[in-house]
Amino acid sequence: MTQEASCDTGSAGDSEESLERYQAILDAFVEVAANVEELGDLDNLLRLVARSICDLTGIRRCALYLLGNDGLLHGRVGHGPDANIDRAVQQLVTGWTVDGLTRELIEGKSPILIRDASTDPRTVQEIMQRWQVRSLLAVPLVFSGEVIGAIHLDNIEEEHAYSDLDVDVAQTFASLASSAIAQAAMAARNRERAAVNERQRDHLEQLSRIHANLTEAVLRGDDIPTVLGRLVDLIEKTVVLRDRDFAVMAWSAPDGEHSHDDLEIHAELLSASWEASEQVEHAERPPSAVVEVVRGDEVARRLLAPIRVEGELVGYLDIVEAEQPLDELDSRVAEHAATVVALVILSERRAIALSDQEKDDLLGDLLHETRDASALARRAFLSGVDLSRRHVMMLFAREHGSRTVWLDSAQRDTLIAAASREIGLPCPGSVIVPEGLVALLGPLPDDTIGSVAATRSAAMSILDQLADPLALRLIATSVVCGSVEQYRDGYRELVETLALAYDLGWTDGVVTSPDLGALRLLVSDHQRDRSVRYSSELLQPLLDYDDSKSGELLQTLRAFLACNASNRLTAERLGVHDNTIRYRLARIGELCKMDPNRFDNLVDLRFALSVHDLGRDLD
């Protein structure tokens, strides 16, 4: 034993006192041993040991440490004259490399007595000063020759004269208590392992039930809403199927727990939370992750499991935390359920892919409003077509008025392949319509603006290649579409655009919806007043010029349009020189502030002239 504090040895030889104190040690140990099983909790046993050693030594305060898996001594419980000090003691950590006192205690496996711990170089003096420790008795807990913990005894700011008997009493009780502590610690570990095994067994049984139920659903051919409903019944939490952009595709919940609007609100927040998740950040393809969605003062926890079909991310399975917190079982269930949903999606996709007619029907239903928007979006999702991503449509037409059968299967494949190649986009679907063939092309890359000029250039290349082999005459292209409603509106505009092109006498070429600009106002009766006003504003400068100068600008414009914008043919028709036509067109451009040599300006001029010629009917 190392002793540096003052010791009172006057009563060391008092055999009667020694017997009484050793008897007290035995009584205290009997109490500790009897409570190893009864207390059922290691910390409760440690509190009994701490209280007993203080009673045996007459010391007011005790801190008890146990050796952890990291090789350090961690504070577990404390005993003091007033308040419970367990929580404060549990903040203390010491060890071989932390301070000399502990190193000496572990090496010597004997008590160490220090007169002034607040200044002794072997202690962590800051801690000793904060705890107001003066005389300190450190006693090791030794079991099977190894230190398993330590007990620190002090009188709080007061020096204490420890006798040899005091030290011996502390050491003797600590030695006896060590075996009880080791036994209790082992029992605690065994109980913990048993509890873990029991939880794992319960989890495996529940996973087995869930696996059996979901597998049965797949084998029965249940659809996704039915599978989600089965999962909700099993885990009693709301389950949502989301696409790759976190929009809600389907969901199921315990009765009355959520509405569709509640779930839809979280889409953008979920996306940001998923990307910010540490589990996602540190794993290339995380099987699942719990994310926190913050909205105002509310924080919602969600478990997201990616759904991958043939290696492609198609969406997420979203489990909403309910009264019971999300745990490891939920993660395993979500990952398994995501696999089952992926199988259902793959099965439905392959069933759809078996028939080209099914894809034709999908696009046909999309264009002709034969199904509601949500049903079409889900059907397209299962077909591998994300309608929320931007696409363009092309309408390929033959000679106007032709009644012959157009495009056999091989010709159709040739046309679709050329369109996909020239525009650089896949063609997820095509359908024969009365006007010709409509092809859906996309999705467009995220950084694509959807340039009309680029689309027209690709269409011109297609027309150059296939005009003669397929009797292809006109190609109309739509604006960029990104929703069910936009596809339907885009198809109507394509039909209107093609009809107007025919009315204007165009027999071949490429036209886009924006090309016809203001001329499409003629399609709707309620736009007649605006059409007349537009025509008057555009052509009035020409009418005024011809009236004042006896000019022929309006006649020249009409001839120029009738001759398909050919200077030479216009000059021959009017019996003048080519230069005269160029001069008049330049004058028209100055007065109307439009260039007749530009296609889009020429279309507007033709529209205005058509309205002018039909003025009486419009009135």
WOZIVEN-V915160 format. One record per pair of residues at least 24 apart in sequence whose C-alpha atoms are under 6 Angstrom apart, sorted by the first residue. I is the first residue (numbers start at 1). J is the second residue. D is the distance in whole Angstrom. If there is no record, write none. Layout:
{{I:J:D} {I:J:D}}
//
This chain:
{{1:110:6} {1:111:6} {2:112:5} {3:113:5} {4:113:6} {4:114:5} {4:115:5} {5:114:5} {5:115:4} {6:161:5} {7:161:5} {7:162:5} {7:163:5} {8:163:5} {9:163:6} {25:173:6} {33:180:6} {36:184:6} {42:184:6} {50:79:6} {51:79:6} {57:166:6} {59:155:6} {60:155:5} {61:153:6} {61:154:5} {61:155:6} {62:152:6} {62:153:5} {63:151:6} {63:152:5} {64:150:6} {64:151:5} {65:149:5} {65:150:5} {66:148:6} {66:149:4} {67:148:5} {67:149:5} {99:123:6} {109:140:6} {111:138:6} {111:139:4} {112:137:6} {112:138:5} {113:137:5} {132:156:6} {132:157:5} {133:157:6} {134:158:6} {134:159:6} {135:159:5} {135:160:6} {141:174:6} {141:178:5} {143:178:6} {228:252:6} {238:319:6} {238:320:5} {239:318:6} {239:319:5} {240:317:6} {240:318:5} {241:317:5} {242:315:5} {242:316:5} {243:315:4} {244:314:5} {244:315:4} {305:334:6} {305:335:6} {307:338:5} {307:342:6} {309:342:6} {345:382:6} {349:382:5} {349:383:5} {359:429:6} {360:430:6} {360:431:5} {367:488:5} {373:484:6} {387:483:6} {388:482:5} {388:483:5} {389:443:6} {389:482:5} {390:443:5} {390:444:6} {390:481:5} {390:482:5} {391:441:6} {391:442:5} {391:443:5} {391:444:6} {391:480:6} {391:481:5} {392:441:5} {392:478:6} {392:480:5} {393:439:6} {393:440:5} {393:477:6} {393:478:5} {394:438:6} {394:439:5} {394:476:6} {394:477:5} {395:437:6} {395:438:4} {395:475:6} {395:476:5} {396:436:6} {396:437:5} {396:475:5} {397:436:5} {397:473:6} {397:474:5} {398:471:6} {398:472:5} {398:473:5} {399:473:6} {422:458:5} {423:458:5} {473:508:5} {474:508:5} {474:509:5} {474:510:6} {475:510:5} {476:510:6} {476:511:5} {476:512:5} {477:512:5} {478:513:6} {515:600:6} {519:607:5} {535:608:4} {538:592:6} {541:591:6}}
//
